[in-house]
């Protein structure tokens, strides 16, 4: 495995803080959510960063490489196009599943895969498919989790190590996620750092979160806490990471606070002992293993579908899971779904009278309507759901919602008879 290119200290680029990112002193690189950009129409702020030599890396969130299905060729092609458009040295994704195909359900967020032989076999083949399709190297991120799978056969360190040994994939280690899993799953982050092949390290994430009722929520909306910086220092004592990136996705701080957080990250990196960026001879090589048979994919798929259905469709929680934690995860998924739809369709909260009534209406809708085709479709389905129910009650607001729906759906909104019939079917269901 060739040594990873040095990236330095960077920040997650978001449109809301684009101006602040451009003014950050000493910024070496930036990470961009791949699904939020179009290769042919890159934001001017990103083009200016690229022109002045700031490296850009696309970070995917929707491939679902840990899912039972093989990667979607269209999604792989789209991720590769973004890497080329940004001139990226690599692309990154997550060790997670995000959907099931039977039944067709989407989580709208990253969910942990079981650390079992079956799940690892499926993940490894999916990673190899992705590697063969992408024009640049791939790195995968360990995710934060609210719950554990029953019957796991490996530790996190063992799972990540074997994944690297079998595929040659690089690792994106999120030290904030290591802390999250320490609180939520009782896992030792230092044991993970000691177990994984650090020569495969592509770069590192740091981010903030908050603890509520004994559960750590990886919000990316709070300052990086000292405990996460301590984990970054622990990693830095083992290897000089090729890059470290600060993530912030919500409740963006004032520009001086963002700069101060980056300075704190940089201080941790410069305070450690001098270490080589390459910790030694590359011992990680892609090992050949037989691809999983369809029975293995079916077993993994059934388990993931049962869990996802409990999370988003209200079906019984599968045996062995912590029911309280699954309820917490279910509420978190619904809240994230409401927030993302509001960002994609900011007119909807305005039409419904503000954030609170919008959120109440959306969460009521989400209980009976799992997401099946992405957030943009979800926004249209939510609007149609309201019209079917003759909502909002205010006629002027309902006319605004009808116009909004028609502009985006490209069709006439459902008439009164159709709305009545659909409502009747919904009550029967």
N, C-alpha and C positions, 0 to 999 in steps of 0.2 A: 504494500500500500504506500503510495507516494505521500510525502509530507504535505499537509494541508497548507494552502496559501495563507499568509498572515493577513488578518482582517483588521485587527485593532479593536477600538472601542466604538460601539455604534448604538443606534436607537431604532425602535420600531417606527417607521414612517406611517403617519395617519393623516388624512386630509385636514382634520381639525387642528393639527399642530404643524402643518407644513411650513408656515412662515417661521415659527420658532425653531424648527429643525434646521432650516437653512442658516440661522444665525448662531447655532450652537458652536462654541469654540472647540477646535480640535476634533471635530467629528470625522471619523475614518470611514464609516460605512453605515448603511441603513438596510433594514429588512422591510419588505413590502408584502402585505397579504395578497397572495397571487390572485385570488378570486375577485379582488376589488379594483383591478386595473384591466384595461384593454390594450393589447400590444400596439395597435395602430393609433391609439389616442392616449398616450401617456400624459399625465398631468405635467404642466409646464414646470412646476416645482421639482418634480423628479428629473426632468430633463436637465434643469440647471445643476442639480446635484451631480448627475452623471458627467456633465461637461466639465465640472471643476475637479473631477477625479474621485468623487465619493463612490465607493463600490456599492452596488445594489444587489440584494438577494431576494428572490421570491420565496415566500413561505406559504405553502398550501395548507388548507384546512378541510378539504372535502373529498380527498381520494379515498379515505377509509381503507388503507392497506391492510388493516387487521381484520377486515370483514371477510365473510365466508365466500363472497363472490370475487372473481378475478377483477383486476382494475379496469375501469372503463377506458377504452382507447381514446375516446374524445377528451376526457378529463386529462389523461396523460399528455395528449398532444397540446392541449391548452396550456398546461404547466410548462412544457418545453418551449412553446412560443413565447411565454413571458420571460423565461430565462434568456432566450436569444435577444428579445427586445431590450432587456435591461443590461445586457452584456455581463450576466452573472457568472461567477466562477463555480457555483453549485446551486442546487435547489434543495428545499427542506420540506418535510411533511411530518406526520405524527404516527406513533405506534398506537393505533386506535381503530375502532370501528364507529361508523356514523349512521349506518342504515341497514335495513334488511330488505331482501327482495321478495320474500314470501313469509308473511304478508309484506306488501310494500309500505314501509314506514321509515321516517327519517327522524333522527334525534335532534338535529340542529346543533349538535355539540359533540365534542370528542368523548367517547366512552372507552373504558379500559378493556383490553382483551384478557381472557383467562390465561394464566401462565401455565399452560398444559402443552404436552407434546403435540396434540392435534392442532391447537391454535398456532403453535410455533411453525409447524410444517406448512400450514396455509399461509401464514405471514411471510415466510421465507420465499415461497414460490411467487407470491404477489410482489414482493420486493424485487426479485429477479426480473419479473416481467416489466416492472417500472424502470429498473436500471437499463434494460435493453432498449426501452423506448425513449429515454430522456437523453438530450444532447450533452448534459453536464453531469458530474457526480451528484449522488443523492445522499442526504443525511436525514436521519429520523430522530424525532424528539420523544423522550419519555414524558408521559402526561401526568397531570394531577388527577387524583381520583377521590371520590367521596365514599366509595365502598370497595369491598374485596369480593372476588369470585370464590365460591366454595370449591373445594377439591383441587386447589392449585398444586402443581408438581414441582415448581421451581421458584427460586427467589428472583427478585428483580435483577440482581447482578448476574445470576446464571442465565436468565432469559436473554438479557441484552448481549452477554458475551457470546452465547451460542448463535444468536442472530447475526452478529458481526462475523463470526467464524464461518458461518455457512453461506453468507452472501457478500462479504466484503463491504457492506454498507457502512457509511460513517455515522457517528453519533452526534446529535445535538443534545447536550445535557442541560436541562433546566434545573438549576439548583433550588429555585422557588418551588418547583414541583416535588423535588426530593423532600423539602420541608413539609409540604402539604401532605405527602404520603406518610411522613413520620407521625403527624398529628392524627390523620384519619385512618391509617391502616397499621400503625405501630411498626413501621419499617425503619431500619437504621440507615440514614443517608450515607454515613461514612463507610458502612459495609458495602454499599453499592459502588462508591468511588473506588474502594479497594479491589473490587471484583472485576470491574469492566476494563477492557483494553483501551487505555487512554491514548494509545497511538492512533486510534480510530476517531479521536475527538475532532469534530469540525469547528464547533464553537459552542458558546455557553449562553443561556438565557438567565436573566435575573428579573424579578417582578415583585410586586407587592400583593398583599392579601389581607384578610381579616379573619379572626376567630369568633365564631358565634356558637354558644351552647356546646362547646367542645368539638366543633367541626371547623376546620380551616377552609375558607373559601378563597380560591385563587382568582381574585377579582381583576387584577391588573389595573385597579382603580385607586389603589392606595400606595403610599410611599414604600420603597423597599425597606423591610424591617431589618434591624441589626442581625437577627438570627439567620437571615438569608445571606447577608454579607459575610457572616462567619463561615457559612458553607462554601461561598465563593473562595474565601481565603483557604479553606481546607483543600479545595480542588487545586488552587494555585500552588499549594505546598507540594503537590504531587506532579504537576505538569504546568508548563507555561501555555495557557490556552491560546490557540490561533486567533480567537476573537471572543469578545463578550458583548452582549447586547441587552439594553434596557428595554423592557416592554411596558407600554402604557396604552390601554385600550378604552378607557372611560374616565370621566371626571378628571379631565386633563388639568395638570397644575399650571400655575403661572410660569412664564419662561425662566425666571431665575431659579425656581424650585426644580425644574427639569434639568437645568444646567448643573445644579448642586448635586442631584442624584447621580448624574454621569460622572461628576468629579469624585464622588464617594466610591463609585465602582473603579475608577481609574486609580484611586489611592490604594485600594486593596491589591490591585495588580502590581503596582510599583513597590509596595511594602514587602512583598515576599522575596525569598532568596532567588538568586539568578539560576534559572533552569533552562535547559535547551528546549526549544519549541518542539523538537522531535525527541521523545524520551528514549529513543534507542532504535535498534534494528526493527524493521517492520516484520512482525511475526504473524500478522493477520492476513490470511489468504482465503479466497473463496473456495469453500469445500463443496464437492459435488454430493448431493443427496437426491434420492428419488422424489419426484413430485408427489404430493398427496393425492390419493385416489378420491373419487367423487364421494365415497362413503364418508371419508374424513371431512370433506367440505360440508357435507350434509349434517354431520353431527355438530360441527361448529356453528353452522347456520341455524340449526334448531335452537341451540342454547342462546345464541344472540337474539334471535327473533322473540323468544319467550321473555327475555329480560327487557328488550326494547318495548314490547307490547305492554308489559307491566308499567314501564316508565311513562309512556305517552298515550296509551289507550285504556288504562285503568283495569287491565286484566290482572288476575291473581299473581302475586310475587312468586317466582319459582322457588322451589325448596332449597334451603341452605343459605339464602341471602338474608342480610340484616334488613328486616322490613322497615325499621325506622330510617335507616340510611337510604333505602330506596325511595321512601316518601320525600326525604330531603332532596334527593337527586331529581325526582319528578317535579317538585316545585321549582327547583333551579332551572330545569329545562324549559318549563312553561314561562318563567319570568324572562329568561334569555330570549325566547321566541317572541314574546311581546315587545321586548326592547329592540330587537333587530328589525321587526316589521315596522315599528315606529320610526326607526332611522331610515329605512328604505322608503317609507310612505309617510313623511312628516305631516301631510295634510290630514291624515285620519284622526290623530288626537285633536286637531283644531276643529274638525267637523263634529266630533263627539263631545266637545265642550271642555277639553283639557286632558292632561295626562291621567288623572285619577279615573274619570269615567271611561276613558279609552281602555285603561288597563283592566278595569272591572269587566267591561264588555268583552275584551279579547280573551281573558282567562276563562270566562264562561263559555265562549266559543271553543277554546282549545280543549276543554274537557271532553267534548264529543267529536272533535275533528283533528285527529293526528295529522301531522304534516307528512306529505307524501311526495312533494315535487318542488322543494326549495322554498325560500322565504318570499320571493316575488309572487309566486303562485299563491302562497299562503295569504299575502295581503289581499289579493283579488278574491280569494275564497272567503275571507273574513268579511269583506265589504258585501259580497253577495249574500252571505249568511244574514247580515243585518237587514238587507233589503227584503229577504224572504220573510223575516220576522216583523216587517213594517217598522223598522227602526232606522234612524233615531225617531223619537216621537215627534219632534219638531218638524213640521213639513218643509221649512226652508233648509234645515240641515239634511233632511232626506233627499231633497233635490240636489244639494251639493254633492252628497255621496253618490247619487245616481250618475251625475255628470262625471265624477271622478272615476267611477267604475267603467263607464262607457268609454271614456278616453283611453283607458289602459287595456280593457278587455277586447276592444274592437267589435263589440256586439251590443245589441239592445239588452238592457237589464231585464230580468225575468218579470213577466206580467203578473197581475194579481192572481189569476187562476193557477199559474205555475208556482208562484210563491206559496199559495195555499196548499197545493199538492205536495210540494217539497217539505213544508212544515209538518204536514200530516204524516209523511213517511218518516221524518225525523223523530216525531213523538212516538211512533210505533216502534222504531228501532231502539 
